[in-house]
Amino acid sequence: MDKERRRVLVTIIVVNYNGMRYLGRCLNSLFSMDYPLEEVEIIVVDNGSSDGSLEFIQSNFPMVKILKNSVNTSLK
């Protein structure tokens, strides 16, 4: 085994629906992990929020990928 341990890309998925009041703390926490940021991919799946969540993410966390659903798709 190599002396250098290779880290793997980590993908973190956050599901959001009108949760803007929680997003700042959530995303700041994820970006402060003790893991190389170049090896982390954060994706927010937004389920049709109307509270400004998408704009908040785009303005404050431009490195976060957003997948936008037009409606709240929940399991029944």
N, C-alpha and C positions, 0 to 999 in steps of 0.2 A: 504494500500500500504506500502511496506517495506520502512524503512527510508533510506536504501541503494538502490540507483538506479543502476540497472545492465545495463552496456553498452553492445551493441550488436556488433558482428563482422561486420566490414565494409570492403567490397571488392571494390577496385578501379581498373578499367581496363583502360589501356592506349594502344591505337592502334598506331603502329609505322610502317612507311615505309621510310627507309633511313633518319631518323630524329636524327641521333646520335648527331648532334650539339645542339639539344634541350633537349636531354634526361637527361643530368646532372642537369640542372636547374629544369626541370620538376620533376624528382624523388627526388632531394634534397628538393624541396618545399613540396612534399607529405610527406616525412619523418619528416619534421619540423612542421607538424600540431599539434595543441593542442588537441591531442587525444592519448590515450595509444597505443603505437606501438604494444603491444602484442594483441591488438584487431583489427589490421589493416592487411589486405592482399592486396598486390599490384601485379597485373598481367599485363605483357606487352604482347600484341598480336602483333607479328611481321609478316608483310606481305611480306616476301621474301627480306628483306633488303640486300644490298651488300656493305654497307658503314662501316661495323664494329660495327653496333649497338649492336648485340648480344654479341660480345666479350666485348664491353664496359660495358654492363649491368652485365655480369657474373663477370667481374673483379672488378667493383666498387660498385655493388649493389647485392651481392650474395643472399640476402634475397628475392629478387624479383623473382616471378615465371614467366617463359616464355612459351608462347604458340607460336610455330613457324609454320607458313604457308610457303610452298615452293614457292609460287607465291603471287603476290599482288592481293588479292581478293577484288575487289571493287564492290559496287552496281552500276548497270547501270540503 
